[in-house]
Amino acid sequence: MAGALPIGEAAPRNGRLPTATVIDDRVPFGVYLHVPFCSVRCGYCDFNTYTASELRGARRDTYADTLLDEVALARTVLGEAGPVRQAATVFFGGGTPTLLPGDDLIRMLAGVREAFGVTDDVEVTVEANPDTVTDAIAQQLAASGVTRLSIGMQSAVPQVLATLDRTHDPANVATAVASARAAGLSVSLDLIYGAPGESLEDWTTSVKSAVELEPDHLSAYALIIEEGTKLERRIRRGELPAPDDDLQADMYELVDDELAAAGYDWYEVSNWARGMQHRSRHNLSYWTGADWWGFGPGAHSHIAGTRFWNVKHPAAYAQRLAAGESPAAGRERPDATARDLENVLLRSRVREGLAVSEVTDAGRHAVAGLIADGLVEPGDAFRGRIVLTRRGRLLADAVVRRLTG
């Protein structure tokens, strides 16, 4: 299970936003629907997810109804605060959303449509474990308005999957992609690199296997060892080696080369797409400062400068809503300095970068040095934008420190 929730002020039990909230109907609005259930817990995972033995008083079969209670509450809260915007993106994440019956996912999506409406070009994504995708489920989701399936491939190498405690059959990735394609869904694949014991040859196998499936979109994330996870404990006991930073850098360069050769463009440090139409618009909303409401236990939201987050456990979440109360545990409203720092941190990660005018005087003075160090594209900088080179992407945190120092 995930770590502690952020520290902030207590959120009101009625869920109302601060009185100073001004909603701008020009800012896109997205919806995140958290499904916190997994069949097993992966050793590296610290997401707010629960196996059957960890639910303790929460019920999977009534989860959709509980979440729809929060949707109704959000519609009231947003209606009181200003114009209610249609959802431009809807994202089912987890956990494993496809562990729920398809009918439950469809009812949740219908509830979002009824409460907020959706734009004509709405992007609706469902994350899925390869073992849970069938032709019937893919067809059912597509018929309900889902447009995109994000499949957790992680690796094509059995021993790497075993190290990560991933239980899916690697062969089922191709089957899941075929099912999604047959239903007319866009396909994204997620990969993880740098697992203990994973070689560059193993990673090459995974990348080439993913490219052969011709997804529309691909994400590749460096493994981070999170405190308190099973994998962290095994490394601490000396059972497994810690990830090697230099090897992870080599792995990043390899996937970037392979994807570029296959016609994919990077648009965020860890994400590549075949054309702008296949970028994840939902994830871009996080990186570019849009608004979203996260539904479900532990979900985070951002509305007009206010951030808030829900209680973590599904049982506590259900109890709050059953009592007619908001499940929000806390909230914060970052000041201008914090918002400026976050803007640099997030927008520097995307392909379009950020305007030089958006950083401080010290940050602007740092740009020349970043160009000299090969971290920022000189042509873009001369045109007034800060865009990371590949070396800059590998050292993105260091670039942000220099831009905000």
VOLO-541895 format. One record per residue: residue in three letters; x, y, z of N, C-alpha, C in turn. Coordinates in steps of 0.001 Angstrom, whole numbers, padded with zeros to 6 digits, always signed. Example, Ala and Ser with C-alpha at 12.3 -4.5 7.8 and 13.67 -1.06 7.14 Angstrom:
// VOLO-541895
ALA+013190-005690+007800+012300-004500+007800+013200-003300+007800;SER+012850-002250+007080+013670-001060+007140+012900+000030+007870;
***
This chain:
// VOLO-541895
MET+000839-001187+000000+000000+000000+000000+000878+001243+000000;ALA+000342+002328-000511+001118+003551-000657+001478+004138+000695;GLY+002451+005061+000673+002875+005719+001894+001832+006692+002407;ALA+002277+007510+003369+001357+008429+004032+000827+009480+003063;LEU-000375+009967+003355-000946+011056+002576-000177+012348+002852;PRO-000270+013321+001937+000417+014601+002171-000096+015286+003434;ILE+000719+016221+003926+000301+017024+005074-000348+018301+004537;GLY-001552+018552+004969-002261+019767+004545-003324+020092+005568;GLU-004140+021049+005257-005237+021372+006173-006351+020350+006013;ALA-007159+020189+007036-008284+019256+006970-009272+019722+005909;ALA-009778+018783+005140-010793+019110+004140-012165+019124+004804;PRO-013057+020028+004395-014395+020069+004994-015187+018815+004658;ARG-015997+018395+005574-016766+017166+005384-017798+017285+004265;ASN-018186+018516+003902-019129+018662+002792-018425+018717+001434;GLY-017083+018734+001445-016324+018696+000204-016233+020012-000541;ARG-016799+021084-000003-016806+022349-000739-015397+022879-000934;LEU-015182+023549-002059-013909+024175-002363-013783+025489-001604;PRO-012572+026011-001429-012406+027303-000746-013249+028394-001404;THR-013709+029351-000627-014593+030387-001158-013908+031236-002228;ALA-012566+031283-002206-011836+032097-003190-011690+031399-004537;THR-012199+030185-004660-012015+029415-005890-012716+030086-007069;VAL-011968+030258-008147-012529+030788-009395-012234+029775-010497;ILE-013265+029164-011015-013090+028153-012047-013083+028812-013418;ASP-012056+028511-014184-011905+029036-015539-012384+027974-016521;ASP-013488+028239-017218-014040+027203-018090-013200+026986-019349;ARG-012117+027759-019522-011199+027528-020645-010149+026478-020307;VAL-010002+026163-019015-009024+025161-018575-009648+023776-018734;PRO-008973+022844-019416-009546+021498-019592-009798+020813-018250;PHE-010813+019962-018243-011192+019212-017046-011113+017728-017348;GLY-010414+017002-016493-010290+015554-016657-010818+014814-015447;VAL-011081+013545-015621-011594+012684-014554-010691+011461-014430;TYR-010275+011181-013203-009516+009963-012912-010370+009072-012021;LEU-010533+007832-012407-011333+006863-011650-010402+005767-011142;HIS-010185+005757-009828-009235+004815-009246-009932+003514-008868;VAL-009402+002415-009362-009905+001075-009015-008796+000390-008226;PRO-008927+000289-006903-007791-000069-006056-007594-001568-005830;PHE-007986-002397-006775-007947-003838-006561-006892-004502-007444;CYS-006171-005446-006862-005208-006262-007601-005348-007708-007144;SER-005036-008629-008037-005096-010043-007647-003911-010415-006773;VAL-002732-009829-007048-001547-010000-006202-000840-008648-006121;ARG-000004-008483-005098+000760-007241-004970+002146-007449-005568;CYS+002483-006638-006572+003809-006695-007169+004839-006176-006177;GLY+006016-006777-006191+007024-006462-005189+007527-005042-005209;TYR+007434-004354-006353+007938-002984-006463+006866-001939-006209;CYS+005620-002348-006069+004489-001417-006108+004215-000796-004748;ASP+004086+000564-004735+003624+001227-003518+002372+002045-003803;PHE+001640+001676-004886+000383+002355-005197-000673+001999-004148;ASN-001718+002800-004091-002792+002559-003131-003730+001489-003686;THR-003262+000236-003601-004030-000889-004119-004107-001989-003057;TYR-005077-002904-003251-005373-003896-002222-005716-005229-002854;THR-005135-006290-002308-005544-007635-002683-006744-008017-001818;ALA-007341-009168-002130-008545-009583-001407-008299-009670+000099;SER-007112-010121+000505-006836-010292+001929-006603-008969+002651;GLU-006397-007886+001897-006104-006592+002502-007323-005671+002580;LEU-008461-006116+002060-009601-005201+001957-010238-004877+003307;ARG-010292-005854+004222-010762-005600+005586-012005-004716+005656;GLY-013126-005271+005273-014390-004551+005429-014858-003824+004194;ALA-014041-003770+003159-014456-003148+001898-014912-004234+000933;ARG-015842-003878+000054-016397-004872-000874-016171-004430-002314;ARG-015646-005372-003085-015408-005082-004496-016716-005007-005271;ASP-017705-005814-004867-018930-005894-005662-019801-004641-005547;THR-019568-003801-004532-020339-002568-004402-019497-001327-004702;TYR-018272-001538-005178-017353-000410-005342-017864+000608-006352;ALA-018405+000149-007472-018871+001082-008500-019944+002011-007939;ASP-020866+001471-007152-021922+002303-006575-021336+003336-005611;THR-020347+002908-004819-019711+003840-003879-019032+004976-004630;LEU-018267+004643-005661-017579+005687-006424-018574+006640-007077;LEU-019685+006119-007547-020694+006988-008167-021303+007957-007152;ASP-021299+007594-005869-021731+008546-004844-020777+009741-004799;GLU-019470+009486-004972-018524+010598-005001-018701+011436-006265;VAL-019017+010796-007381-019275+011543-008614-020437+012513-008401;ALA-021493+012044-007757-022645+012917-007501-022265+014073-006582;LEU-021445+013787-005567-021001+014845-004667-020157+015868-005428;ALA-019268+015400-006295-018414+016316-007060-019245+017211-007970;ARG-020284+016651-008560-021144+017467-009432-021775+018604-008635;THR-022186+018337-007413-022765+019376-006569-021723+020418-006198;VAL-020537+019953-005769-019465+020858-005346-019030+021761-006495;LEU-018822+021190-007667-018367+021978-008802-019464+022910-009302;GLY-020711+022458-009227-021819+023316-009630-021947+024542-008745;GLU-021613+024398-007454-021664+025539-006533-020493+026496-006745;ALA-019365+025958-007264-018148+026772-007370-018062+027550-008673;GLY-018795+027141-009691-018682+027838-010971-019194+026991-012111;PRO-018799+027315-013353-019292+026552-014495-018830+025097-014431;VAL-019739+024186-014762-019402+022760-014791-018915+022416-016196;ARG-017673+021997-016287-017065+021695-017587-017259+020240-017967;GLN-017361+019989-019230-017382+018610-019714-016007+017986-019534;ALA-016002+016692-019318-014732+015980-019185-014106+015790-020563;ALA-012862+016253-020701-012127+016062-021949-011390+014728-021959;THR-011079+014219-020761-010420+012916-020636-010995+012184-019434;VAL-011060+010868-019539-011458+009999-018428-010439+008867-018386;PHE-009897+008588-017204-008843+007585-017081-009171+006639-015940;PHE-009349+005356-016257-009526+004311-015248-008139+003764-014902;GLY-007673+004026-013671-006358+003545-013256-006457+002692-012015;GLY-005320+002190-011581-005367+001322-010419-003995+001031-009860;GLY-003923-000159-009284-004819-001294-009363-004994-001838-010765;THR-005975-002701-010872-006315-003345-012133-007791-003122-012406;PRO-008136-002054-013144-009553-001781-013393-010301-002955-013998;THR-009622-003735-014846-010311-004833-015518-010541-006042-014618;LEU-010194-005928-013324-010648-006949-012379-012120-006770-012049;LEU-012634-005554-012223-014070-005332-012043-014824-005835-013268;PRO-016060-006248-013095-016858-006622-014267-016967-005449-015237;GLY-017004-005751-016518-017151-004701-017511-018366-003828-017266;ASP-019449-004435-016781-020666-003659-016516-020425-002574-015467;ASP-019558-002862-014467-019262-001861-013443-018485-000692-014038;LEU-017501-000989-014873-016737+000083-015517-017641+000940-016391;ILE-018545+000298-017090-019468+001032-017974-020394+001926-017161;ARG-020873+001435-016013-021752+002262-015167-021002+003465-014616;MET-019731+003268-014267-018933+004384-013765-018747+005439-014857;LEU-018465+004998-016066-018306+005942-017173-019623+006653-017469;ALA-020725+005912-017426-022035+006526-017660-022351+007571-016591;GLY-021934+007296-015353-022163+008257-014281-021391+009553-014495;VAL-020166+009435-015018-019381+010629-015345-020068+011417-016454;ARG-020548+010714-017464-021244+011389-018569-022484+012139-018064;GLU-023219+011468-017207-024458+012075-016712-024166+013296-015843;ALA-023102+013218-015029-022806+014308-014095-022191+015515-014781;PHE-021268+015277-015705-020491+016377-016275-020655+016543-017785;GLY-021057+015470-018443-020967+015459-019890-019520+015207-020308;VAL-019311+014875-021570-017964+014678-022095-017856+015423-023421;THR-016642+015821-023766-016427+016514-025023-016606+015546-026189;ASP-016816+016105-027378-017025+015252-028559-015822+014359-028842;ASP-014613+014859-028504-013404+014082-028774-012821+013492-027499;VAL-013675+013193-026533-013191+012704-025245-012277+011493-025413;GLU-011189+011482-024637-010273+010341-024566-010619+009542-023315;VAL-010950+008272-023474-011312+007424-022337-010366+006228-022309;THR-009538+006160-021277-008497+005142-021162-008819+004179-020031;VAL-008564+002895-020265-008670+001882-019218-007337+001154-019118;GLU-006748+001146-017928-005546+000335-017699-005953-001130-017551;ALA-005068-002025-018002-005432-003444-017969-004210-004323-017785;ASN-004354-005357-016996-003385-006439-016936-003623-007334-018158;PRO-002570-007752-018859-002777-008553-020082-003637-009793-019874;ASP-003543-010408-018693-004296-011632-018446-005795-011400-018351;THR-006217-010142-018157-007641-009867-017960-008347-009402-019225;VAL-007620-009263-020327-008214-008729-021562-008665-009871-022465;THR-009948-009861-022815-010506-010827-023753-011169-010060-024892;ASP-011486-010769-025964-012214-010128-027063-013526-009533-026571;ALA-014228-010278-025716-015537-009815-025248-015412-008541-024422;ILE-014429-008486-023505-014266-007299-022664-013856-006096-023512;ALA-012935-006305-024443-012500-005202-025302-013669-004659-026115;GLN-014488-005538-026662-015652-005104-027444-016651-004361-026557;GLN-016851-004870-025343-017797-004239-024415-017329-002830-024050;LEU-016040-002682-023756-015513-001374-023385-015603-000400-024560;ALA-015235-000864-025742-015283+000009-026914-016713+000475-027189;ALA-017680-000429-027039-019079-000066-027299-019591+000968-026305;SER-018980+001023-025112-019430+001967-024082-018798+003349-024234;GLY-017827+003469-025139-017184+004758-025339-015732+004824-024937;VAL-015172+003716-024441-013728+003681-024168-012987+003787-025496;THR-011909+004575-025515-011170+004786-026757-009760+004210-026727;ARG-009263+003867-025528-007837+003562-025401-007628+002523-024311;LEU-006813+001509-024596-006460+000493-023608-004964+000622-023314;SER-004629+000764-022038-003239+000868-021609-002854-000433-020923;ILE-001999-001204-021568-001708-002574-021145-000377-002618-020400;GLY-000394-003207-019213+000808-003303-018391+001687-004453-018829;MET+002540-004221-019808+003453-005246-020314+004643-005420-019368;GLN+005277-004338-018998+006436-004250-018088+007699-004885-018647;SER+007625-006136-019103+008790-006806-019672+008313-007980-020507;ALA+009164-008402-021452+008880-009621-022219+009719-010795-021737;VAL+010514-010579-020691+011469-011587-020213+010938-012208-018927;PRO+010675-013524-018911+010046-014147-017744+010771-013897-016429;GLN+012123-013990-016425+012812-013815-015139+012726-012387-014614;VAL+012607-011419-015514+012428-010038-015076+011037-009861-014475;LEU+010035-010423-015139+008679-010364-014594+008623-011036-013223;ALA+009341-012153-013078+009349-012859-011796+009977-012001-010705;THR+011046-011284-011019+011684-010399-010042+010726-009306-009589;LEU+009906-008818-010525+008939-007769-010220+007659-008313-009590;ASP+007553-009658-009482+006335-010317-008995+005150-010079-009916;ARG+005423-009880-011198+004353-009805-012187+003965-011233-012551;THR+002673-011515-012520+002218-012895-012716+001654-013158-014110;HIS+001566-012130-014964+000934-012371-016259+001850-013166-017186;ASP+001235-013863-018107+001944-014619-019130+002389-013626-020211;PRO+003704-013544-020508+004151-012586-021525+003438-012754-022864;ALA+003045-013986-023196+002360-014217-024468+000999-013532-024517;ASN+000429-013268-023351-000899-012654-023330-000886-011170-023709;VAL+000298-010558-023743+000369-009162-024171-000069-009052-025624;ALA+000466-009924-026474+000085-009910-027894-001404-010214-028063;THR-001916-011131-027260-003345-011466-027330-004201-010267-026925;ALA-003786-009572-025866-004533-008396-025417-004493-007288-026457;VAL-003337-007088-027081-003231-006070-028124-004149-006419-029290;ALA-004166-007685-029678-005025-008113-030787-006497-007889-030453;SER-006888-008193-029223-008285-007982-028817-008653-006512-028872;ALA-007747-005668-028381-008004-004227-028403-008110-003711-029832;ARG-007200-004148-030679-007220-003730-032079-008525-004143-032764;ALA-008945-005386-032509-010164-005883-033142-011391-005078-032719;ALA-011321-004497-031504-012441-003690-031003-012339-002233-031442;GLY-011269-001884-032119-011101-000505-032577-010506+000427-031546;LEU-009865-000135-030514-009281+000678-029460-007843+001069-029790;SER-007452+002277-029401-006047+002664-029428-005317+001880-028344;VAL-004027+001586-028576-003276+000719-027665-002031+001428-027147;SER-001839+001373-025834-000614+001827-025200-000012+000668-024423;LEU+001319+000575-024419+002022-000434-023635+002901+000260-022601;ASP+002923-000286-021393+003790+000221-020326+004951-000740-020110;LEU+006167-000201-020039+007368-000977-019754+008066-000399-018530;ILE+008811-001251-017824+009649-000839-016695+011055-001352-016963;TYR+012054-000498-016746+013429-000947-016952+014268-000728-015694;GLY+015315-001547-015585+016235-001432-014453+015917-002342-013298;ALA+015152-003413-013532+014865-004356-012449+016155-005039-012009;PRO+016266-005411-010730+017465-006102-010265+017778-007329-011133;GLY+018989-007384-011633+019410-008508-012452+019068-008392-013923;GLU+018298-007374-014319+017940-007213-015733+019150-006698-016504;SER+019481-007372-017593+020623-006972-018412+020159-006075-019557;LEU+021127-005438-020222+020793-004629-021384+020198-005506-022484;GLU+020658-006760-022563+020100-007691-023555+018648-008023-023232;ASP+018333-008207-021933+016950-008448-021527+016070-007267-021949;TRP+016560-006062-021679+015784-004864-021995+015607-004725-023501;THR+016630-005052-024266+016519-005002-025723+015410-005935-026206;THR+015363-007127-025618+014317-008089-025971+012932-007502-025701;SER+012757-006867-024548+011455-006308-024200+011057-005169-025137;VAL+012011-004279-025416+011698-003137-026277+011341-003600-027679;LYS+012144-004509-028221+011866-004994-029579+010541-005748-029628;SER+010229-006492-028572+008952-007210-028527+007788-006231-028506;ALA+007943-005141-027762+006885-004127-027710+006710-003452-029064;VAL+007807-003089-029697+007734-002403-030992+007086-003299-032043;GLU+007363-004583-031989+006775-005521-032951+005254-005554-032853;LEU+004713-005226-031701+003254-005216-031521+002611-003934-032068;GLU+003442-002974-032463+002994-001729-033098+001929-000983-032281;PRO+002208-000726-030992+001248+000076-030219+001234+001513-030736;ASP+000182+002236-030415+000101+003642-030784+000931+004511-029842;HIS+001158+003984-028647+001794+004764-027582+002584+003813-026708;LEU+003702+004294-026174+004499+003450-025292+005087+004292-024175;SER+004997+003774-022951+005624+004406-021786+006732+003495-021284;ALA+007855+004091-020892+008967+003319-020334+009467+004056-019098;TYR+009343+003406-017948+009676+004035-016676+010842+003316-016011;ALA+011806+004092-015516+012887+003512-014723+012325+003018-013399;LEU+012718+001817-013014+012260+001277-011739+012801+002123-010590;ILE+011907+002538-009712+012285+003248-008490+011995+002322-007314;ILE+012975+002142-006459+012786+001274-005298+012134+002092-004192;GLU+010873+001803-003944+010104+002556-002955+010250+001935-001573;GLU+010441+002791-000587+010603+002326+000789+009361+001567+001249;GLY+009596+000449+001908+008496-000337+002462+007947-001397+001544;THR+008419-001449+000293+007938-002477-000623+008714-003775-000413;LYS+008152-004852-000908+008819-006155-000806+010171-006114-001515;LEU+010227-005465-002662+011474-005395-003420+012542-004624-002638;GLU+012161-003540-001974+013120-002779-001169+013675-003634-000046;ARG+012823-004430+000579+013293-005297+001666+014250-006356+001146;ARG+013982-006913-000021+014867-007944-000582+016232-007358-000933;ILE+016237-006138-001447+017516-005491-001758+018273-005172-000475;ARG+017554-004682+000525+018201-004342+001804+018806-005579+002457;ARG+018174-006732+002288+018708-007976+002864+019827-008573+002020;GLY+020105-007987+000864+021164-008506+000005+020735-009649-000893;GLU+019431-009896-000982+018951-010984-001839+018994-010610-003309;LEU+018878-009307-003598+018889-008812-004965+019784-007583-005042;PRO+020414-007334-006192+021232-006122-006328+020349-004901-006532;ALA+020826-003750-006081+020107-002494-006317+020239-002112-007788;PRO+019262-001404-008341+019370-000934-009721+020622-000089-009917;ASP+021200-000204-011103+022422+000519-011453+022056+001754-012271;ASP+022387+002947-011764+021999+004188-012447+022579+004277-013850;ASP+023830+003895-014018+024456+003971-015341+023784+003006-016320;LEU+023437+001808-015836+022754+000848-016702+021369+001365-017056;GLN+020664+001970-016108+019350+002535-016414+019465+003634-017464;ALA+020518+004440-017411+020722+005470-018428+020938+004840-019799;ASP+021723+003763-019847+021922+003047-021116+020602+002491-021638;MET+019769+001999-020732+018479+001444-021117+017561+002536-021675;TYR+017618+003704-021063+016801+004809-021574+017245+005184-022987;GLU+018533+005296-023196+019032+005659-024523+018647+004602-025553;LEU+018672+003330-025137+018303+002263-026064+016839+002366-026469;VAL+015946+002548-025509+014526+002610-025862+014240+003852-026696;ASP+014907+004957-026397+014702+006170-027179+015158+005958-028628;ASP+016300+005301-028815+016797+005016-030168+015856+004079-030918;GLU+015453+003007-030260+014599+002007-030916+013249+002607-031301;LEU+012689+003403-030426+011379+003974-030721+011468+005047-031802;ALA+012522+005839-031781+012698+006831-032838+012826+006145-034193;ALA+013578+005050-034233+013753+004323-035488+012446+003716-035980;ALA+011545+003421-035041+010254+002813-035400+009167+003851-035655;GLY+009520+005141-035617+008548+006173-035946+007814+006786-034778;TYR+008331+006577-033557+007701+007170-032369+008451+008448-031983;ASP+007706+009437-031529+008298+010685-031042+008130+010775-029530;TRP+009192+011203-028835+009043+011438-027398+008240+012726-027215;TYR+007321+012720-026266+006580+013949-025976+006598+014271-024488;GLU+007097+013347-023681+007349+013546-022259+008491+012606-021924;VAL+009244+012899-020894+010483+012170-020628+010318+010661-020735;SER+009205+010116-020270+009016+008662-020248+007958+008164-021218;ASN+007556+009009-022180+006432+008644-023049+006699+008986-024509;TRP+006289+008059-025383+006467+008195-026819+005154+007844-027524;ALA+004896+008488-028661+003651+008229-029386+003895+008298-030884;ARG+003048+007619-031639+003084+007700-033099+002168+008838-033544;GLY+002702+010053-033488+001905+011208-033866+001208+011824-032673;MET+000928+013116-032773+000319+013851-031657-001043+013296-031280;GLN-001758+012715-032243-003102+012223-031956-003092+011045-030991;HIS-001917+010413-030800-001847+009261-029904-001188+009578-028570;ARG-000838+010835-028351-000354+011197-027024-001461+010981-025984;SER-001065+010684-024746-002058+010560-023671-002463+011961-023224;ARG-003620+012412-023666-004072+013750-023296-004366+013838-021798;HIS-004769+012714-021213-005042+012750-019776-003759+013019-018996;ASN-002699+012275-019287-001448+012495-018566-000871+013872-018871;LEU-001031+014354-020093-000572+015703-020413-001275+016749-019557;SER-002517+016477-019171-003230+017447-018330-002540+017602-016984;TYR-001912+016534-016455-001156+016647-015211+000091+017509-015410;TRP+000779+017282-016523+002057+017965-016753+001882+019419-017163;THR+000689+019783-017639+000492+021150-018128-000457+021974-017261;GLY-000808+021464-016074-001540+022275-015115-003028+022384-015321;ALA-003642+021409-015980-005099+021429-016150-005776+021017-014836;ASP-007102+020976-014835-007867+020559-013665-008319+019111-013828;TRP-008390+018408-012710-008964+017060-012738-009506+016727-011359;TRP-010488+015845-011358-011017+015304-010098-010696+013814-010081;GLY-010004+013397-009023-009677+011987-008854-010676+011323-007926;PHE-011368+010319-008426-012386+009604-007656-011815+008289-007163;GLY-012144+007934-005921-011696+006667-005366-010782+006872-004173;PRO-010529+005804-003397-009688+005915-002200-008261+006321-002558;GLY-007756+007320-001841-006394+007787-002061-006209+008652-003291;ALA-007258+008889-004068-007120+009658-005304-006891+011130-004993;HIS-006090+011779-005854-005769+013192-005710-006488+014001-006786;SER-006801+015245-006466-007507+016134-007393-006821+017495-007422;HIS-007074+018222-008507-006601+019604-008625-007685+020409-009319;ILE-008251+021350-008603-009302+022210-009154-008958+023667-008856;ALA-008684+024419-009911-008478+025868-009820-007494+026266-008718;GLY-006371+025552-008667-005321+025905-007719-005406+025223-006375;THR-006490+024507-006094-006616+023752-004847-006366+022271-005111;ARG-005509+021690-004289-005248+020248-004368-005879+019569-003165;PHE-006493+018416-003384-007064+017671-002268-006957+016184-002561;TRP-007047+015401-001505-006817+013967-001636-007741+013215-000690;ASN-008119+012012-001133-009093+011204-000392-008426+010297+000630;VAL-009235+009866+001606-008777+008835+002544-008329+007616+001752;LYS-007392+006863+002318-006726+005825+001533-007494+004515+001446;HIS-007989+004016+002559-008525+002648+002530-009928+002616+001938;PRO-010234+001614+001120-011575+001526+000523-012698+001478+001553;ALA-012447+000881+002711-013501+000819+003729-013790+002209+004293;ALA-012742+002976+004606-012930+004336+005113-013583+005216+004048;TYR-013193+005016+002818-013778+005770+001693-015280+005500+001598;ALA-015659+004233+001661-017072+003871+001569-017860+004385+002765;GLN-017257+004338+003951-017956+004809+005149-018263+006298+005073;ARG-017295+007080+004591-017521+008526+004458-018711+008802+003530;LEU-018693+008169+002382-019740+008433+001393-021091+007914+001852;ALA-021105+006771+002546-022367+006241+003059-022993+007190+004076;ALA-022147+007970+004758-022638+008940+005741-022981+010277+005090;GLY-022883+010361+003771-023191+011602+003074-022090+012635+003161;GLU-020867+012185+003479-019741+013095+003642-018742+012942+002496;SER-017934+013971+002301-016848+013899+001328-015773+012932+001825;PRO-015162+012167+000917-014068+011287+001332-012735+012010+001404;ALA-012707+013338+001123-011443+014071+001129-010842+014110+002527;ALA-009554+013758+002619-008865+013755+003908-008168+015072+004189;GLY-007675+015731+003154-006945+016970+003344-006845+017741+002048;ARG-006344+018983+002157-006184+019788+000957-005131+020865+001203;GLU-004679+021491+000113-003737+022586+000209-003929+023507-000992;ARG-003516+024735-000821-003562+025694-001915-002166+026308-002028;PRO-001296+025738-002889+000091+026200-002969+000170+027687-003301;ASP+001170+028370-002722+001350+029784-003011+002030+029960-004373;ALA+002223+031212-004761+002753+031506-006097+004132+030907-006295;THR+004976+030949-005257+006327+030402-005375+006285+028900-005635;ALA+005443+028191-004892+005317+026746-005073+004744+026411-006441;ARG+003775+027213-006900+003188+026956-008220+004209+027183-009330;ASP+005035+028203-009192+006058+028461-010206+007077+027328-010260;LEU+007484+026836-009096+008421+025718-009048+007818+024485-009705;GLU+006569+024201-009381+005898+023037-009964+005763+023185-011472;ASN+005473+024377-011937+005350+024609-013372+006644+024261-014095;VAL+007781+024687-013552+009072+024359-014164+009324+022852-014094;LEU+009042+022268-012958+009277+020836-012760+008501+019998-013768;LEU+007246+020351-014003+006388+019540-014863+006542+019896-016342;ARG+006495+021170-016665+006495+021553-018074+007841+021313-018740;SER+008914+021315-017967+010213+021023-018570+010305+019585-019053;ARG+009420+018714-018576+009451+017304-018963+008812+017043-020330;VAL+008021+017972-020841+007301+017712-022090+008061+018271-023287;ARG+007761+017721-024459+008503+018041-025672+008464+019525-026017;GLU+007362+020181-025762+007250+021594-026079+007986+022470-025063;GLY+008362+021893-023929+009096+022622-022919+008312+023765-022314;LEU+009036+024764-021822+008392+025931-021249+009110+027180-021725;ALA+008410+028292-021703+008991+029546-022165+010076+030005-021202;VAL+011144+030570-021766+012215+031120-020937+011647+032167-019982;SER+010630+032882-020422+010021+033923-019595+009318+033377-018359;GLU+009096+032045-018307+008392+031452-017167+009320+031135-016006;VAL+010627+031270-016178+011548+030985-015081+012052+032297-014483;THR+012667+032195-013339+013178+033375-012643+014371+033964-013383;ASP+014809+035148-012953+016002+035760-013543+017194+034823-013422;ALA+017344+034205-012262+018453+033263-012065+018326+032085-013028;GLY+017102+031618-013230+016882+030517-014172+017236+030905-015594;ARG+016856+032128-015977+017188+032592-017335+018702+032691-017528;HIS+019400+033131-016492+020853+033221-016581+021497+031834-016650;ALA+020796+030804-016157+021339+029445-016172+021208+028774-017538;VAL+020372+029328-018410+020096+028657-019687+021355+028502-020529;ALA+022185+029538-020595+023400+029448-021406+024280+028295-020949;GLY+024418+028126-019632+025210+027023-019108+024587+025671-019410;LEU+023271+025599-019379+022585+024348-019700+022783+023977-021166;ILE+022797+024988-022037+023086+024724-023450+024512+024205-023593;ALA+025467+024876-022932+026875+024477-023025+027086+023059-022514;ASP+026309+022650-021521+026437+021304-020957+025647+020259-021730;GLY+024996+020679-022819+024256+019737-023650+022956+019264-023052;LEU+022372+020055-022155+021155+019649-021464+019895+020288-022042;VAL+020052+021386-022758+018928+022115-023343+019202+022338-024824;GLU+018155+022169-025649+018297+022342-027092+018602+023808-027423;PRO+019744+024086-028079+020089+025486-028354+019113+026180-029294;GLY+018657+025498-030347+017740+026133-031289+016452+026563-030630;ASP+015883+025705-029788+014650+026064-029077+014902+027207-028106;ALA+016060+027190-027439+016362+028250-026477+016458+029606-027170;PHE+017072+029628-028347+017177+030886-029081+015797+031394-029506;ARG+014844+030485-029634+013466+030879-029971+012624+031121-028723;GLY+013263+031082-027554+012571+031454-026324+011940+030319-025555;ARG+012322+029060-025862+011742+027942-025130+012842+027034-024593;ILE+012587+026459-023431+013529+025543-022794+013046+024126-023059;VAL+013776+023409-023908+013428+022036-024282+014632+021147-023986;LEU+014403+020043-023309+015490+019159-022914+016051+018369-024094;THR+017375+018239-024133+018012+017263-025017+017830+015882-024397;ARG+018294+014848-025081+018182+013524-024459+019023+013462-023188;ARG+020215+014034-023227+021029+014084-022007+020277+014859-020919;GLY+019584+015913-021320+018796+016682-020362+017660+015883-019772;ARG+017069+015025-020593+015994+014171-020075+016533+013219-019017;LEU+017742+012704-019233+018348+011801-018254+018685+012527-016957;LEU+018930+013822-017049+019323+014616-015881+018282+015692-015601;ALA+017012+015359-015813+015934+016358-015709+015881+017004-014337;ASP+016084+016251-013279+016022+016833-011935+017115+017875-011744;ALA+018319+017592-012267+019421+018552-012147+019119+019817-012940;VAL+018491+019656-014114+018128+020822-014920+017137+021697-014144;VAL+016145+021087-013523+015148+021852-012761+015816+022601-011610;ARG+016756+021960-010944+017442+022636-009827+018173+023885-010325;ARG+018787+023801-011493+019509+024964-012022+018550+026058-012518;LEU+017408+025639-013024+016438+026624-013501+015700+027325-012349;THR+015685+026694-011200+014939+027258-010062+015852+027694-008932;GLY+017156+027576-009117+018108+027891-008052+018255+029377-007797;
***
